[in-house]
């Protein structure tokens, strides 16, 4: 069992040489599960000014570690000073017996004193060092560390300097410059949650700084600097074997609302607020829909999309009830199917299947059959308070204009196919003039590999520490498109909502806009609409 703390990836890289799946100290502290027992336990940590980082000290003070053999690995850059002795003694004061301390010299990321280009180019003979480390751990070396006179003098000198100039290590010199784009990477790599993003701007909180420099080293725009100066402000460092996503995964300490996400909303033309991202249930069986909706609600999702024709409304209702999330926090959306447009009780039956007394957004699913009657039925339900907002789905501009020409209550939303290959710019422009918001189904292009693997998405994914799919979904949100990606995979569901801690720049948005080729994966035809009008979904037979 190997634990580690990292800001630029060095300690993580070393930890992975000992265990392919080591434990992040930051995540262990977040989860507050701090009792660990194994035959061998190792702790890999950087050295800051001859001592352990405060976050590693917190872990040692709070954790209960039980093992036959406990060792520490200290990664350092310029000089290890008294760190091995200091670290062993500190652990002992915490009730942790350390049998062996090994040091590994790597790049030193202390920006005021070192040029990161020079540090990255240094030949530290790392492979030989790692081989020696593995041999020592395998043989369970037990050896008390020692300090040299030179190390003691250097340690005292460094400590005295930081006492006289605390700004060199307390984080007060961290400065966010006007190069900041509000991407939010700093909020994800900082283990202390020192930054937040508000209205596209990074704001520094009053949280004490670890001075690990993860925020500076990992900022894609080099927008965070030290007011006290750096040896080379143009150079940054991250271990070449560790990705930005790795750093984000292990250090993200944001405290978020709704089970882990911060959600953006949009205000519809009747004043109702709607989440920008939700979960879709198209093609999900009742069991799959129930499981996926439960997972989404646990993640923090609050927008759920279903439909009469999906034949899983009962399952969606069960998931809502089982989740424990108050009904008032959930935005529930469903769609009337053409064969029910002329049934006076169609809305009431939909409410019964969903197990709720109101629907947040009700749509006409297809412009088939007597959809004018269907729209009037929705208007009646709106007036009666059974529906909070009404809208349309799968309609073109001419069909929307037809509804606008007869309606008493204006549609708030049009749900239709939108993705980077089919951006529907003309339709969006028309809808914007009418105050109608567009909602995208197939937001990822129906899983088209060519779309998802476009080079621009891979490039931005690397920059922001996200997946290609997350970059596409973020593009939708910044474009004003409400999205409802569907998934049965809990990990993918979580990822689909992890979109609100970064912003694409105007240039990046333009690069994605340039992909538009109006390539659609679904085409409405008169023949299809005729079939829809006569098709009757088995809504009463669903599980």
C-alpha positions in Angstrom: 0.0 0.0 0.0 1.6 3.2 -1.2 0.5 6.8 -0.4 1.7 9.9 -2.1 1.3 13.6 -2.5 2.3 15.4 -5.7 2.0 18.8 -7.3 4.0 18.3 -10.5 3.9 14.5 -10.8 7.4 13.6 -9.5 6.1 11.8 -6.4 3.3 10.2 -8.3 5.7 8.8 -10.9 7.9 7.3 -8.1 4.9 5.9 -6.3 3.7 4.2 -9.5 7.1 2.4 -9.7 6.3 0.7 -6.4 2.5 0.2 -6.9 0.6 0.7 -10.2 -2.4 2.0 -8.2 -1.1 4.1 -5.3 -3.3 6.1 -3.0 -3.6 9.9 -3.2 -3.1 11.5 0.3 -5.3 14.4 -0.8 -8.2 12.1 -1.7 -7.7 10.0 1.5 -8.1 13.2 3.6 -11.1 14.2 1.6 -12.9 10.9 2.1 -11.9 10.9 5.8 -11.2 7.1 5.7 -7.9 7.0 7.5 -7.4 3.6 9.0 -5.1 1.5 6.9 -3.5 -1.9 7.4 -1.2 -3.9 5.2 2.0 -5.9 5.3 4.0 -3.0 3.8 3.0 0.7 3.7 5.0 3.3 1.9 4.7 7.1 1.8 6.1 9.1 -1.1 6.4 12.8 -0.6 8.2 15.9 -1.9 10.5 17.9 0.4 9.6 21.6 1.0 12.4 23.6 2.7 13.8 20.5 4.3 10.4 19.4 5.8 7.3 17.5 4.8 4.4 19.4 3.1 1.7 20.4 5.6 -0.8 18.1 3.8 1.4 15.1 4.4 1.8 16.1 8.0 -2.0 16.3 8.3 -2.2 12.8 6.9 0.4 11.4 9.4 -1.4 13.1 12.3 -4.8 11.8 11.4 -4.2 8.4 9.8 -3.9 5.1 11.7 -1.3 3.0 9.8 -0.6 -0.6 10.7 2.1 -2.6 8.9 5.1 -4.8 9.5 7.2 -2.5 7.5 6.7 1.2 6.9 9.0 3.3 4.7 9.1 6.8 3.3 10.5 8.0 0.0 11.4 11.7 -0.2 11.7 13.3 -3.7 13.8 16.4 -3.7 15.6 18.8 -6.1 18.5 20.8 -4.9 19.5 19.4 -1.5 17.8 17.0 0.8 19.2 18.9 4.0 17.9 17.2 7.1 14.6 16.0 5.5 15.1 12.2 6.2 15.7 12.7 9.9 13.1 15.5 10.2 10.4 13.3 8.5 11.1 10.2 10.5 11.0 12.1 13.8 7.8 13.9 12.8 6.1 10.6 11.9 7.3 9.2 15.3 5.6 12.1 17.1 2.4 11.1 15.2 2.7 7.5 16.4 4.0 6.2 13.0 7.1 4.1 13.2 9.2 4.6 10.0 11.7 1.8 9.4 13.5 3.3 6.4 13.7 6.6 4.6 14.9 6.7 1.0 15.6 9.8 -1.1 15.3 10.3 -4.8 16.7 13.3 -6.5 14.5 14.8 -9.3 13.6 18.2 -10.7 13.3 21.0 -8.1 10.1 23.0 -8.8 10.8 25.9 -6.5 10.3 28.7 -9.1 12.0 31.6 -7.3 15.3 29.8 -7.3 15.3 27.4 -10.2 14.8 27.6 -14.0 12.3 24.8 -14.9 13.9 24.3 -18.3 17.2 23.6 -16.6 15.6 21.3 -14.1 13.8 19.3 -16.7 17.1 18.8 -18.6 19.1 17.6 -15.6 20.3 14.0 -15.7 19.5 12.7 -12.3 20.1 9.1 -13.3 16.5 8.4 -12.2 16.4 4.8 -13.4 19.4 3.9 -11.3 17.9 5.7 -8.3 14.6 3.8 -8.7 16.3 0.5 -9.0 18.1 1.2 -5.7 14.8 2.1 -4.1 13.0 -1.1 -5.3 15.9 -3.2 -4.0 15.8 -1.5 -0.6 12.1 -1.9 -0.3 12.1 -5.5 -1.5 14.8 -6.4 1.1 12.9 -4.4 3.7 15.9 -2.4 4.6 15.7 -1.0 8.1 18.1 1.9 8.6 18.0 5.1 10.7 18.6 8.2 8.5 21.5 10.6 9.4 22.0 14.3 8.8 25.3 15.8 7.7 26.7 19.0 9.1 26.3 20.7 5.7 22.7 19.6 5.6 22.0 21.1 9.1 23.6 24.4 8.2 21.7 24.6 4.9 18.4 23.8 6.7 18.9 26.5 9.3 19.8 29.0 6.5 16.7 28.2 4.5 14.4 28.4 7.6 15.9 31.7 8.6 15.4 33.1 5.1 11.7 32.1 5.1 11.3 33.6 8.6 12.6 36.9 7.3 10.7 36.6 4.0 7.6 34.6 4.6 6.2 35.7 1.2 8.7 33.4 -0.4 6.8 30.4 0.9 3.4 31.3 2.3 1.6 31.9 -1.0 0.9 35.5 -0.5 2.9 36.3 -3.7 0.7 34.2 -5.9 -0.8 36.5 -8.5 -3.5 35.8 -11.1 -2.7 38.0 -14.2 -5.0 39.3 -17.0 -3.9 36.3 -19.1 -6.3 34.2 -17.1 -9.1 32.8 -19.2 -11.1 31.4 -16.3 -10.4 27.8 -17.4 -10.4 26.6 -13.8 -7.4 24.3 -13.9 -6.0 26.0 -10.8 -9.1 25.1 -8.9 -8.6 21.4 -9.8 -4.9 20.9 -9.2 -4.7 22.9 -5.9 -4.9 20.4 -3.1 -6.1 23.1 -0.7 -9.0 24.6 -2.8 -7.2 28.0 -2.9 -9.1 29.2 -6.0 -12.6 29.4 -7.3 -14.1 30.6 -10.6 -16.8 33.2 -10.5 -18.3 34.6 -13.7 -15.4 33.4 -15.7 -12.8 34.9 -13.3 -10.5 33.1 -11.0 -10.9 34.3 -7.4 -8.4 33.5 -4.6 -9.9 32.4 -1.3 -8.5 32.9 2.2 -7.6 29.2 2.4 -4.0 28.7 3.6 -1.6 27.9 0.7 0.5 24.7 0.6 2.9 26.5 -1.7 3.3 23.4 -3.8 3.1 25.6 -6.9 0.7 23.2 -8.6 -1.4 26.1 -9.7 1.5 27.9 -11.4 3.1 24.8 -12.9 -0.1 23.5 -14.4 -1.8 26.7 -15.6 -2.1 26.3 -19.4 -2.0 30.0 -20.0 0.9 30.7 -17.6 -1.5 33.2 -16.0 -0.5 32.6 -12.4 2.9 34.0 -11.4 4.9 35.0 -8.3 5.0 38.7 -7.5 8.3 38.1 -5.8 9.9 37.0 -9.1 10.9 33.7 -10.8 14.1 32.5 -12.3 12.3 31.9 -15.6 8.7 32.9 -15.8 8.4 31.5 -19.2 9.2 27.9 -18.1 7.0 25.5 -16.3 7.4 21.9 -15.2 5.4 18.7 -15.0 6.9 15.2 -14.8 6.9 14.0 -18.5 5.3 10.6 -17.4 2.4 12.2 -15.7 -0.6 14.0 -17.4 -2.5 17.1 -16.3 -5.5 14.8 -15.8 -3.5 12.7 -13.4 -2.8 15.8 -11.3 -6.4 16.9 -11.4 -7.6 13.4 -10.4 -5.4 13.1 -7.4 -5.5 16.8 -6.1 -9.0 18.0 -6.9 -10.3 19.2 -3.5 -13.2 21.4 -4.6 -16.2 21.3 -2.3 -19.1 21.3 -4.7 -22.9 21.4 -4.4 -25.3 18.6 -5.4 -23.2 15.6 -4.7 -20.1 16.9 -6.4 -20.9 19.3 -9.3 -21.5 22.9 -9.8 -24.3 23.4 -12.3 -25.0 26.3 -14.7 -28.6 27.1 -15.5 -30.5 29.0 -18.1 -33.6 31.1 -17.6 -36.4 30.1 -20.0 -38.8 32.7 -21.6 -41.3 32.3 -18.8 -38.8 32.8 -16.0 -38.3 29.1 -15.2 -34.6 28.1 -14.5 -33.4 25.0 -16.3 -30.1 23.2 -15.8 -27.8 23.3 -18.8 -26.8 19.6 -18.5 -28.9 16.6 -17.7 -29.2 12.9 -18.4 -31.1 11.4 -21.3 -32.8 8.0 -21.2 -33.4 7.3 -24.9 -33.0 3.6 -25.7 -32.6 2.6 -22.0 -34.7 -0.2 -20.7 -36.7 0.4 -17.5 -34.0 -1.2 -15.4 -31.2 0.7 -17.1 -33.1 4.0 -16.9 -33.7 3.5 -13.2 -30.1 2.7 -12.5 -28.7 5.5 -14.7 -31.0 8.1 -13.3 -30.2 7.1 -9.7 -26.5 7.4 -10.5 -26.9 10.7 -12.1 -28.9 12.1 -9.2 -26.2 10.9 -6.8 -23.6 12.6 -8.9 -25.6 15.9 -8.7 -27.5 15.9 -11.9 -30.9 17.6 -11.6 -32.2 17.5 -15.2 -33.8 14.2 -16.4 -35.2 13.7 -19.9 -37.6 10.9 -20.8 -40.6 10.5 -23.1 -43.8 8.5 -23.5 -42.1 6.7 -26.4 -39.1 5.6 -24.3 -41.4 3.4 -22.3 -39.4 4.0 -19.1 -41.2 6.9 -17.4 -42.2 4.6 -14.5 -38.6 3.7 -14.0 -37.6 7.4 -14.0 -40.2 8.1 -11.4 -39.0 5.2 -9.2 -35.4 6.5 -9.4 -36.5 10.0 -8.4 -38.3 8.6 -5.4 -35.5 6.3 -4.3 -32.8 9.0 -4.7 -34.1 11.0 -1.7 -33.5 14.2 -3.7 -36.4 16.6 -3.0 -38.8 16.8 -6.0 -38.4 20.6 -6.1 -34.7 20.2 -6.8 -35.3 18.0 -9.9 -36.1 19.4 -13.3 -38.2 16.6 -15.0 -38.7 16.7 -18.7 -40.8 14.4 -20.8 -42.5 14.3 -24.2 -46.0 13.5 -25.5 -46.1 11.0 -28.4 -48.3 11.7 -31.5 -50.8 8.9 -30.8 -51.7 10.6 -27.5 -52.1 14.2 -28.8 -55.8 14.0 -29.0 -56.3 12.1 -25.7 -57.7 14.5 -23.1 -56.1 12.6 -20.2 -52.7 12.1 -21.9 -50.9 14.5 -19.5 -52.6 13.1 -16.4 -51.6 9.6 -17.4 -48.0 10.8 -18.0 -48.0 12.3 -14.5 -49.3 9.0 -13.0 -46.5 7.0 -14.7 -43.9 9.4 -13.5 -45.3 9.4 -9.9 -45.4 13.2 -9.7 -48.0 15.9 -9.6 -46.2 18.2 -12.1 -43.7 18.1 -15.0 -41.1 20.8 -15.3 -41.0 20.8 -19.1 -43.3 18.9 -21.5 -42.6 18.7 -25.2 -44.4 17.8 -28.4 -42.2 14.8 -29.4 -42.7 14.7 -33.2 -44.5 17.0 -35.7 -46.7 14.1 -36.7 -50.4 13.5 -36.4 -52.5 16.3 -34.9 -49.6 18.1 -33.2 -51.6 21.3 -33.0 -54.1 19.5 -30.7 -51.2 18.1 -28.8 -49.8 21.6 -28.2 -53.2 22.9 -27.1 -53.4 20.0 -24.6 -50.0 21.1 -23.2 -51.2 24.7 -22.9 -54.2 23.5 -20.9 -51.9 21.6 -18.6 -49.7 24.6 -18.2 -52.6 26.8 -17.2 -53.7 24.1 -14.7 -50.2 24.1 -13.1 -49.5 20.5 -14.1 -46.6 21.7 -16.3 -44.1 24.5 -15.6 -43.0 25.0 -19.2 -43.8 23.7 -22.6 -41.8 23.2 -25.8 -41.2 21.3 -29.0 -39.0 18.6 -30.4 -37.7 17.6 -33.8 -39.3 20.6 -35.6 -37.8 22.7 -38.3 -38.2 26.5 -38.6 -41.4 26.3 -40.6 -43.1 24.0 -38.1 -42.0 26.2 -35.2 -43.4 29.2 -37.0 -46.7 27.3 -37.4 -46.8 26.8 -33.6 -46.0 30.4 -32.9 -48.8 31.5 -35.2 -51.5 29.7 -33.2 -50.2 29.4 -29.6 -51.4 31.3 -26.5 -48.3 30.2 -24.6 -45.0 30.4 -26.4 -42.7 27.3 -26.5 -39.7 27.7 -24.3 -37.4 25.0 -25.7 -36.8 23.2 -29.0 -35.1 19.8 -28.6 -33.3 18.7 -31.7 -30.1 17.2 -33.1 -27.1 19.5 -32.5 -23.4 18.7 -32.3 -20.2 20.1 -33.8 -20.8 18.5 -37.1 -24.4 19.8 -37.3 -24.6 23.1 -35.4 -27.9 24.3 -36.8 -26.8 27.9 -36.8 -29.6 29.3 -38.9 -32.2 27.6 -36.8 -30.5 28.7 -33.6 -30.5 32.3 -34.8 -34.2 32.1 -35.6 -35.0 30.6 -32.2 -32.9 33.2 -30.3 -35.0 36.0 -31.9 -38.1 34.2 -30.6 -36.7 33.6 -27.1 -36.6 29.9 -27.5 -33.7 27.9 -26.2 -32.2 25.0 -28.1 -31.7 21.6 -26.4 -29.3 19.1 -28.1 -29.9 15.4 -28.5 -27.0 13.4 -30.0 -24.7 16.1 -28.4 -21.7 13.9 -29.1 -22.7 13.1 -32.7 -24.3 9.7 -32.0 -20.9 8.4 -30.9 -19.3 9.1 -34.3 -15.6 8.2 -33.7 -14.4 10.7 -36.4 -16.2 13.5 -34.6 -15.0 12.7 -31.1 -11.5 12.1 -32.2 -11.2 15.4 -34.1 -7.6 16.8 -33.4 -9.0 20.0 -31.9 -10.8 18.1 -29.2 -7.7 16.0 -28.4 -5.6 19.2 -28.2 -8.0 20.9 -25.9 -8.5 17.8 -23.7 -4.8 17.7 -23.1 -4.7 21.4 -22.3 -7.6 21.3 -19.8 -7.2 17.9 -18.4 -10.5 16.7 -19.7 -11.7 14.0 -22.1 -12.7 14.8 -25.8 -16.3 14.3 -24.9 -16.1 16.8 -22.0 -14.6 19.4 -24.4 -17.6 18.9 -26.8 -20.1 19.1 -23.9 -18.4 22.3 -22.6 -18.6 23.7 -26.1 -22.4 23.1 -26.1 -22.8 24.8 -22.7 -20.9 27.9 -23.8 -22.8 27.9 -27.0 -26.1 28.1 -25.0 -27.2 24.5 -25.9 -28.8 22.5 -23.1 -27.5 18.9 -23.4 -28.8 15.6 -22.3 -26.1 12.9 -23.0 -27.3 9.4 -22.1 -25.1 6.7 -20.5 -25.4 3.5 -18.6 -21.8 3.8 -17.3 -21.6 5.5 -13.8 -18.1 6.8 -14.5 -19.2 8.4 -17.8 -22.3 9.8 -16.1 -20.0 11.6 -13.6 -17.7 12.8 -16.3 -20.6 14.3 -18.3 -21.3 16.7 -15.4 -17.7 17.6 -14.7 -17.8 20.6 -17.1 -18.1 23.7 -15.0 -14.6 24.3 -13.8 -13.1 25.6 -17.0 -14.0 27.8 -20.0 -13.0 27.5 -23.6 -11.5 30.7 -25.1 -13.2 32.6 -27.9 -10.5 31.3 -30.3 -11.1 27.7 -29.2 -14.9 28.1 -29.6 -14.2 29.4 -33.1 -12.0 26.4 -33.9 -14.9 24.1 -32.9 -17.4 26.2 -34.8 -15.3 25.7 -37.9 -16.1 21.9 -37.8 -19.7 22.5 -38.8 -20.7 20.6 -41.9 -24.5 20.2 -41.2 -24.0 16.4 -41.1 -27.1 14.9 -39.4 -27.5 11.4 -38.1 -31.3 11.5 -38.2 -33.4 12.8 -41.0 -37.1 13.4 -40.7 -39.2 12.3 -43.7 -43.0 12.3 -44.4 -42.9 8.5 -44.4 -41.3 8.4 -40.9 -43.8 11.0 -39.5 -46.7 8.9 -40.9 -45.4 5.9 -39.1 -45.0 7.9 -35.8 -48.6 9.0 -36.0 -49.9 5.5 -36.0 -47.4 3.9 -33.6 -48.7 3.4 -30.1 -46.0 2.9 -27.5 -46.9 0.2 -24.9 -46.8 2.7 -22.0 -49.2 0.8 -19.8 -47.2 -2.4 -20.1 -43.9 -0.9 -18.9 -42.1 -2.2 -15.8 
